[in-house]
């Protein structure tokens, strides 16, 4: 009887993997399918640690080959590398944070060759008036929908993005899979695609057009699409701008700790509650769940990692977390802007403790899973 049951059980389990590992792009490259399938296998068991612009610059350095603040502290790179391509749409040579696109392409290749993962966001300029992505004084979303005044312009921006994505090849010659997170923090009011600047229907239409254009028109098949609301307290709020299961691969949200150290408890509670809501939706929709941006600027709490962040993700583990960039450190200035620890930073010892006790994966730990195979 056991011999008869085991083959059936194996087929059943394999079927579950196929169902939960199905990308919205049926023509996705094998590498991309493998990455998504393996992320699903790790989901709930291990959490991948990510850092924005990690290879480009850090505290006291910039464009030093192979350097990373995370590697300086831990001996290995992050498991996830974040990049932003703002400026690509207007033919700038460097992105919004000063990273040359040619260097970024090299960093993306290096991350892939290391067995790590790349994710891209896009603070694209306002297509209606040419101002920044933070300009909310226009009807930008409506203008770039089909038949809109700026629709042709928007398609030209997507064409430029397609050229970039198609140029991303690893040392093995294969297209590099990218977790693509467009129109992020859609529930907020600070971007031209946000809740104060367009209706839920307009946002959904924009998302659906964008994915269909890249996938079907431009034949881009190495993207995994990441949905990203914010400021939600209920499932209904989370789903208000959700474009549908057929247009999303990963569910995510952004959440930072603001205020002083005393805000740590409420931060942990709110992240935990949001993860619970998101994970419930992800399970029902058969999607991955992630924390796409997070952090506490300057991390002034020496025990923040174990006393705050570990508690935030303890019960409802996201697939990955990405901490924002280490843009600078000036001891006598108030505008420091860094979110990951580095050697000598007050929370650095606690960060190392946190990594050991919370099933967090950096690059070397992730590499053993051969996520692209």
Secondary structure, DSSP 4 states (H G I P E B T S, - for coil): -HHHHHHHHHHHHHHHHHHHT--S-TT--HHHHHHHHHHHHHTTT-EEEEEETTTTEETTEES-TT--HHHHHHSS--SEEEEE-TTGGGT-SB-TTS-BHHHHHHHHHHHHHTT-EEEEE-----TTTS--TT--SS-HHHHHSTTSTTHHHHHHHHHHHHHHHHH-B-TTSPBPPEEEE-S-STTSSSSTTSTTTS-HHHHHHHHHHHHHIIIIIS---SEEEEEEE-S--SHHHHHTT---GGG-SEEEEEEEE-SSGGGHHHHHHHHHHHHHHHHHHHHHHT-EEEEEEEEETT---TTHIIIIIHHHHSSS--SEEEE----B--TT-S--B--S--TT-TTHHHHHHHHHHTTEE-HHHHHTT-TT-
